Amino acid sequence: MKKNDLDIRIVKLILVFLLFYFSSYFQYIPVLLFNIHNVTPQIRVLLNLFSNLCLVIIFFFIYKDDLRKEWKKFREDPWGKINTGLGYWAIGILIMIVSNLVINRIVGGGASNEEAVQSMIKTLPLVMLINAGLIAPFSEEMVFRKAFRDVFKKRWLFAIASGLVFGLLHCLGGPLIEYLYIIPYGILGFSFALAYDKTNTIFTPLFLHTFHNTALILVSILRNFL
């Protein structure tokens, strides 16, 4: 890889990461346009949906050429790539479940991030099914898999960097003890990264991530409302 090309990829990684990290500021657009003063829990969920949609649109235009190429690769053998990815996901989810159980006993409860998501699911379940199940995975895969792999070409370095930062971003803002949850979140990101590296198309981890989030949200909805 030429130095100039690497520099561009690093800049792009920093750009998409900052867009993702500060994406909550997109929520000010409808707040200002519609002069919203009372942000109810329902409106908060809708604002979160809006910010995620903004990210999807921006990331699509940034990576549209790569997405087109990688979609062609995925279409060559979609079930083969999904089966390969499911193997990595299955191992990752097993380690995630075990580590979660251990950390829950240490912390004395669940992660703050997970509790916030559950609260939003209870508020507007169908919106959250669309938002967290279908829309958010696209943005996260563009940042933590696509952008990272463009910079980190070595398999294990890419997987570790992707998983570590993915896990860290899911723990920010919580108590220091909750940073232990970097392990289960990071393992999941690590398995998605390996699936991407193995199949060479972002649509493999995107499918896995969407399936994972959608399944968990459906379970939460059924548990809360049936």
C-alpha positions as MATLAB code, in Angstrom:
seq = 'MKKNDLDIRIVKLILVFLLFYFSSYFQYIPVLLFNIHNVTPQIRVLLNLFSNLCLVIIFFFIYKDDLRKEWKKFREDPWGKINTGLGYWAIGILIMIVSNLVINRIVGGGASNEEAVQSMIKTLPLVMLINAGLIAPFSEEMVFRKAFRDVFKKRWLFAIASGLVFGLLHCLGGPLIEYLYIIPYGILGFSFALAYDKTNTIFTPLFLHTFHNTALILVSILRNFL';
ca = [
       0.000    0.000    0.000;
       1.410    3.400   -0.997;
       1.953    5.941    1.781;
      -0.392    8.517    0.209;
      -3.114    5.885   -0.140;
      -2.651    4.837    3.487;
      -2.831    8.462    4.623;
      -6.176    8.896    2.833;
      -7.558    5.739    4.454;
      -6.427    6.881    7.903;
      -8.076   10.262    7.382;
     -11.267    8.529    6.241;
     -11.198    6.296    9.330;
     -10.835    9.313   11.604;
     -13.595   11.137    9.739;
     -16.175    8.342    9.912;
     -15.271    7.615   13.540;
     -15.810   11.250   14.530;
     -19.080   11.359   12.594;
     -20.224    8.264   14.462;
     -19.013    9.476   17.860;
     -20.675   12.888   17.549;
     -23.745   11.681   15.629;
     -26.057   12.688   18.493;
     -25.597   16.299   17.375;
     -27.674   15.484   14.274;
     -30.618   15.366   16.646;
     -30.475   19.150   16.971;
     -31.640   19.477   13.354;
     -35.274   18.400   13.957;
     -35.206   19.960   17.442;
     -34.403   23.367   15.930;
     -36.541   22.948   12.808;
     -39.662   21.967   14.733;
     -38.895   24.057   17.818;
     -39.047   21.049   20.150;
     -38.771   22.017   23.809;
     -40.178   19.009   25.632;
     -38.100   15.950   24.724;
     -40.236   13.044   25.907;
     -38.927    9.443   25.920;
     -40.850    8.837   22.668;
     -39.308   11.870   20.992;
     -35.861   10.826   22.250;
     -36.221    7.471   20.478;
     -37.307    9.193   17.268;
     -34.393   11.634   17.482;
     -32.018    8.704   17.859;
     -33.579    7.140   14.763;
     -33.057   10.405   12.877;
     -29.366   10.614   13.799;
     -28.813    7.002   12.720;
     -30.527    7.666    9.392;
     -28.217   10.642    8.853;
     -25.210    8.397    9.422;
     -26.506    5.761    7.012;
     -26.917    8.343    4.250;
     -23.486    9.896    4.837;
     -21.659    6.569    5.074;
     -23.438    5.241    2.002;
     -22.108    8.108   -0.115;
     -18.624    7.812    1.388;
     -18.405    4.083    0.645;
     -20.838    3.638   -2.254;
     -18.170    2.373   -4.685;
     -16.777   -0.144   -2.205;
     -20.279   -1.229   -1.244;
     -21.110   -1.920   -4.876;
     -17.977   -4.068   -5.318;
     -18.457   -5.968   -2.073;
     -22.136   -6.586   -2.812;
     -21.063   -8.314   -6.044;
     -18.689  -10.534   -4.034;
     -21.455  -11.357   -1.585;
     -23.888  -12.277   -4.365;
     -21.422  -14.795   -5.817;
     -22.050  -17.164   -2.895;
     -24.324  -15.527   -0.294;
     -25.206  -18.675    1.659;
     -21.603  -19.830    1.723;
     -20.458  -16.495    3.102;
     -23.308  -16.399    5.624;
     -22.492  -19.937    6.786;
     -18.849  -18.974    7.206;
     -19.833  -15.882    9.152;
     -22.283  -17.798   11.348;
     -19.431  -20.001   12.527;
     -17.491  -16.982   13.796;
     -20.657  -15.445   15.273;
     -21.589  -18.674   17.110;
     -18.198  -18.840   18.823;
     -18.344  -15.121   19.594;
     -21.863  -15.271   21.055;
     -20.926  -18.226   23.265;
     -17.945  -16.370   24.728;
     -20.078  -13.235   25.016;
     -22.786  -15.029   27.018;
     -20.315  -16.666   29.409;
     -18.337  -13.453   29.984;
     -21.577  -11.501   30.467;
     -22.721  -13.901   33.181;
     -19.406  -13.598   35.003;
     -19.255   -9.804   34.720;
     -22.894   -9.414   35.782;
     -22.027  -11.163   39.055;
     -19.004   -8.923   39.572;
     -20.812   -5.688   38.708;
     -24.092   -6.671   40.379;
     -26.269   -5.850   37.377;
     -26.319   -5.290   33.640;
     -24.447   -2.709   31.578;
     -25.802    0.864   31.558;
     -25.769    0.811   27.757;
     -27.979   -2.283   27.698;
     -30.365   -0.821   30.265;
     -30.735    2.334   28.141;
     -31.514    0.258   25.052;
     -34.086   -1.797   26.956;
     -35.755    1.401   28.159;
     -36.016    2.649   24.563;
     -37.451   -0.688   23.425;
     -40.184   -0.419   26.047;
     -40.950    3.139   24.902;
     -41.310    2.510   21.145;
     -40.657   -1.175   20.392;
     -41.359   -1.168   16.652;
     -39.277    1.960   16.059;
     -36.405    0.409   17.995;
     -36.748   -2.799   15.989;
     -36.154   -0.753   12.841;
     -33.563    1.553   14.383;
     -31.344   -0.794   16.401;
     -32.174   -3.931   14.444;
     -31.842   -2.732   10.849;
     -30.356    0.772   10.669;
     -27.719    1.012   13.410;
     -25.831   -2.150   12.299;
     -25.068   -0.533    8.939;
     -23.415    2.510   10.526;
     -21.482    0.405   13.026;
     -20.199   -1.965   10.358;
     -19.070    0.951    8.195;
     -17.048    2.377   11.079;
     -15.753   -0.587   13.062;
     -15.276   -3.056   10.234;
     -15.070   -1.280    6.861;
     -13.059    1.788    7.914;
     -10.803   -0.216   10.247;
     -10.055   -2.911    7.667;
      -9.095   -0.299    5.089;
      -6.312    0.789    7.471;
      -5.372   -2.418    9.305;
      -4.588   -4.980    6.625;
      -3.174   -7.694    8.902;
      -5.937  -10.088    9.982;
      -5.335  -10.233   13.735;
      -4.374   -6.587   14.115;
      -7.581   -5.602   12.322;
      -9.756   -7.948   14.408;
      -8.235   -6.837   17.717;
      -8.419   -3.111   16.895;
     -11.970   -3.428   15.574;
     -13.192   -5.467   18.539;
     -11.453   -3.345   21.165;
     -12.777   -0.009   19.925;
     -16.228   -1.523   19.269;
     -16.333   -2.775   22.850;
     -15.018    0.480   24.295;
     -17.621    2.619   22.533;
     -20.391    0.488   24.051;
     -19.080    1.166   27.567;
     -18.371    4.902   27.493;
     -20.287    6.977   29.997;
     -20.839    4.182   32.495;
     -19.108    3.587   35.856;
     -15.481    2.472   35.701;
     -16.365   -1.084   36.792;
     -18.631   -1.430   33.745;
     -15.646   -1.169   31.421;
     -15.352   -4.901   32.032;
     -18.132   -5.147   29.440;
     -15.505   -4.314   26.834;
     -14.876   -8.071   26.879;
     -18.302   -9.343   25.712;
     -18.933   -6.414   23.362;
     -15.379   -6.618   22.070;
     -15.603  -10.367   21.446;
     -18.685   -9.801   19.308;
     -16.900   -7.097   17.292;
     -13.856   -9.368   17.027;
     -15.972  -12.197   15.549;
     -17.616   -9.813   13.057;
     -14.158   -8.609   11.999;
     -12.910  -12.157   11.429;
     -16.023  -12.926    9.370;
     -15.330   -9.855    7.244;
     -11.682  -10.758    6.760;
     -12.531  -14.357    5.832;
     -15.284  -13.581    3.311;
     -13.866  -10.274    2.032;
     -17.263   -8.577    1.886;
     -18.787   -6.209    4.442;
     -22.219   -7.714    3.793;
     -21.276  -10.824    5.778;
     -20.774   -9.048    9.136;
     -23.610   -6.674    8.231;
     -25.975   -9.641    7.884;
     -24.697  -11.155   11.156;
     -24.960   -7.858   13.036;
     -28.485   -7.229   11.747;
     -29.560  -10.762   12.608;
     -27.998  -10.509   16.087;
     -29.578   -7.157   16.973;
     -32.980   -7.998   15.482;
     -33.160  -11.317   17.336;
     -32.282   -9.707   20.671;
     -34.804   -6.904   20.225;
     -37.565   -9.337   19.246;
     -36.820  -11.376   22.378;
     -37.017   -8.195   24.476;
     -40.309   -7.178   22.877;
     -41.829  -10.613   23.458;
     -40.586  -10.663   27.042;
     -41.963   -7.202   27.811;
     -45.290   -7.292   26.021;
     -46.519  -10.903   26.050;
];
